[in-house]
Amino acid sequence: MKVIYKYKIDPGHNTKTILTVPINSKLLRIDVQLDRLYAWFEIEKDEQQTIKRTFYVMYTGRGFEKKNMKFIQTVVYNEIHFVVHIYEEVEDFLSTEEMEI
């Protein structure tokens, strides 16, 4: 059976968040809920194998090194008019075209 779970993402600039999720999980969305940043994944509830997925939050106008990262989406904190950009680190052997969001 598939279920949707949410995981907290650290909102700091260029801060690494490592999430441990079931191996065949599908990232559905990253967004703000109650002023906190979360990632929602569709997962197979009984899946025992897990993988680590690494996400970075980048602020508009701030520099960063973009190596082995794939853009996921832009998120707007409506209440404070703040925008962040989410990237996921990808392995060297996995091209960004092969990566399923």
VOLUM-830972 format. One line per 5 residues: number of its first residue (from 0); for each residue x, y, z of C-alpha. Coordinates in steps of 0.1 Angstrom, whole numbers, plus 5000, padded with zeros to 4 digits. Layout:
# VOLUM-830972
NUM) X Y Z | ...;
END
This chain:
# VOLUM-830972
0) 5000 5000 5000 | 5012 5035 4991 | 5012 5063 5017 | 5024 5099 5018 | 5048 5110 5045;
5) 5063 5144 5051 | 5099 5151 5062 | 5113 5184 5076 | 5139 5203 5055 | 5163 5227 5071;
10) 5156 5262 5057 | 5191 5277 5061 | 5211 5289 5031 | 5233 5262 5016 | 5224 5239 5045;
15) 5225 5202 5039 | 5194 5181 5049 | 5198 5143 5045 | 5165 5123 5045 | 5163 5086 5049;
20) 5134 5074 5028 | 5122 5040 5013 | 5142 5031 4982 | 5113 5035 4957 | 5099 5067 4972;
25) 5087 5094 4949 | 5092 5131 4958 | 5058 5148 4954 | 5065 5183 4966 | 5086 5206 4988;
30) 5066 5234 5003 | 5059 5255 5035 | 5034 5244 5061 | 5030 5265 5092 | 5062 5284 5085;
35) 5083 5252 5082 | 5098 5237 5051 | 5088 5201 5043 | 5092 5174 5016 | 5063 5151 5009;
40) 5071 5116 4995 | 5048 5089 4982 | 5062 5057 4996 | 5054 5020 4997 | 5044 5015 5034;
45) 5060 4981 5038 | 5093 4989 5020 | 5122 4980 5044 | 5151 4991 5022 | 5160 5028 5025;
50) 5182 5053 5008 | 5196 5087 5018 | 5186 5117 4997 | 5204 5150 5002 | 5187 5184 4997;
55) 5201 5219 4998 | 5182 5252 5002 | 5196 5282 4983 | 5185 5318 4989 | 5179 5342 4960;
60) 5209 5363 4953 | 5234 5342 4973 | 5263 5324 4957 | 5268 5286 4959 | 5288 5259 4941;
65) 5265 5238 4920 | 5282 5205 4916 | 5263 5173 4913 | 5230 5190 4921 | 5197 5190 4904;
70) 5172 5218 4907 | 5139 5206 4923 | 5117 5236 4928 | 5113 5271 4941 | 5093 5277 4973;
75) 5077 5309 4984 | 5070 5317 5021 | 5039 5338 5015 | 5036 5353 5049 | 5071 5368 5049;
80) 5076 5372 5012 | 5107 5350 5012 | 5118 5327 4983 | 5141 5297 4985 | 5153 5273 4958;
85) 5156 5236 4965 | 5183 5214 4949 | 5190 5177 4954 | 5225 5162 4954 | 5229 5134 4928;
90) 5256 5107 4927 | 5284 5110 4902 | 5273 5078 4884 | 5237 5090 4880 | 5230 5116 4854;
95) 5204 5142 4863 | 5183 5130 4833 | 5180 5096 4850 | 5170 5110 4884 | 5133 5106 4891;
100) 5119 5135 4911;
END
